[in-house]
Amino acid sequence: AVREGRLDCAFVVGSPEEHEGLETQVLCPEPMVLVSSPGWHAARGPVAMDVLRATPIIRADTRAGYQLQFEQTLGLRDGADRPRVFDLDSIDAAKRSVALGIGMAFIPLVSVKRELAEGTLAAVDWAPPFETWTQVVRRRTRTPNSALDALVATAVEVAAEHLDDEPVLAAS
């Protein structure tokens, strides 16, 4: 949508990558967490990879690069042995589904901090072998856009303040 001009910019979470015709600016690291319902057995201690590979996955964003990296890390491929994957359209829907015990979700930690503190979700004892970053993507253009420049500058400031105010948390 940014490349086509339908959006002026987009904020994305994932590994930094070059996109043809787009300018990408990394704002800050984005810690991720694998969450489950508190009653799920793997939420109570270390979890084996075969258990993760067999557990249904709730996706909050089917286009997120971090989701593809997560599934590749688990070695998931299309086929009969692949767990069920539920594609939802929001993090809130994914959180509610996971809390009900439908499966697990790999999502940004910031989006589930409250639920983890309240105990409605549990962090699975698993950490990704890759890093994710919050980034802003916009079209490369010669035409100045002061409003967009101000938005991006503010996002950079907010990200820097966030890093100064709060240590990056890791799921354990």
Number of C-alpha atoms within 10 A of each C-alpha: 10 14 16 9 10 8 12 14 20 13 15 19 23 21 19 16 12 10 12 9 13 15 15 20 17 19 20 17 17 20 20 25 26 22 30 29 26 20 14 18 13 20 20 13 12 12 14 11 13 9 10 17 17 15 17 18 24 26 24 21 16 15 9 15 16 24 20 14 18 17 14 11 14 15 11 15 11 7 7 7 10 15 17 13 13 17 14 15 12 12 18 13 15 25 24 14 19 24 22 15 15 18 24 28 27 22 25 20 20 13 14 21 14 12 15 17 10 10 13 18 27 26 28 26 17 20 15 17 8 12 15 20 20 19 22 18 21 22 19 12 10 6 6 8 10 9 9 13 11 11 12 19 12 12 16 18 13 14 17 13 11 13 13 10 9 8 8 13 12 12 16 12
